[in-house]
Amino acid sequence: MLFRSQRLRVAIHDAELHSRGSGETTVLDLDSLSKFLPTGPHLALSRPDGTALEELTVFPDGSVTAAHTDVSEGSQHLTLVTSALTGRVRVQ
């Protein structure tokens, strides 16, 4: 499961690099994030308050939508937390 979280972290990091380089925002929705995972895991996005989100937005200044990305497969579960100000992604 940790390997899967690494793949999502790389996807978000790549979006940050693209946004900074192009000066444009990059949108990562559930479909685009799912492409970085093998078939099977379930993804859900939400704001820190639990409100559902449809997408993560990555801005050219390095900031990202504050969000929790829940990844679950069978009995395994983890959450990636993105920081709005720094764009930092950590596993919770």
Stockholm file with secondary structure:
# STOCKHOLM 1.0

chainA/1-92         MLFRSQRLRVAIHDAELHSRGSGETTVLDLDSLSKFLPTGPHLALSRPDGTALEELTVFPDGSVTAAHTDVSEGSQHLTLVTSALTGRVRVQ
#=GR chainA/1-92 SS CHHHHHHHHHHHHHHHHHHHHHSSCEEEEHHHHHTTSCSSCEEEEECTTSCBCSEEEECTTSCBCCEEEEEEETTEEEEEEECTTTCCEEEC
#=GC SS_cons        CHHHHHHHHHHHHHHHHHHHHHSSCEEEEHHHHHTTSCSSCEEEEECTTSCBCSEEEECTTSCBCCEEEEEEETTEEEEEEECTTTCCEEEC
//
